[in-house]
């Protein structure tokens, strides 16, 4: 949702989760149309720039959709991309903490 009079916009966590879920759905639809079939997806921290939510919130919303997709038995390779080194460090730490809990 654009913020009037600015170059910024408001992004809600639910919108991030919904967008990532739709991206996975599109990947599943388009994968078999390619040779070799598509096998991976690359996701940014949606909205974490000018969109409002802090990187931690963006990651949490994104990861909710990733976990749900993988729990359904999806076989995709998931890549995360960030423009800022500090955000990459944050995501690396969060993923490391999740790995230690499982």
C-alpha positions, 0 to 999 in steps of 0.5 A, spaced: 500 500 500 503 506 497 504 511 502 501 518 500 506 523 498 512 519 499 516 513 495 515 508 501 509 503 502 506 499 507 507 492 507 503 487 512 506 480 514 500 477 512 501 480 505 509 477 505 506 470 507 501 470 502 506 473 496 511 467 498 505 462 498 503 464 491 510 464 488 511 457 490 504 455 487 506 459 481 513 455 481 509 448 482 505 450 476 511 452 471 516 447 473 514 442 469 513 446 463 521 447 462 526 442 461 529 441 465 524 442 470 524 448 475 527 446 481 529 452 485 526 459 488 530 465 490 526 470 495 528 477 498 526 479 505 520 482 502 518 489 504 524 490 509 526 496 505 521 501 504 515 497 506 515 498 513 517 491 517 523 490 520 528 485 517 526 480 523 519 481 521 519 480 514 524 474 515 518 471 520 513 472 515 517 469 509 519 463 513 512 461 515 510 460 507 517 456 506 516 452 512 509 450 510 511 449 503 516 444 505 512 441 510 507 439 504 513 435 501 516 440 496 522 439 494 525 446 492 531 449 493 530 455 497 535 461 496 535 467 500 538 474 497 539 480 501 542 487 499 545 489 506 550 484 509 547 486 516 541 483 514 544 477 511 548 476 518 541 476 521 538 471 517 544 466 517 544 467 525 536 465 525 537 459 520 543 457 525 538 457 531 533 454 527 537 448 525 540 447 532 533 446 535 531 441 530 
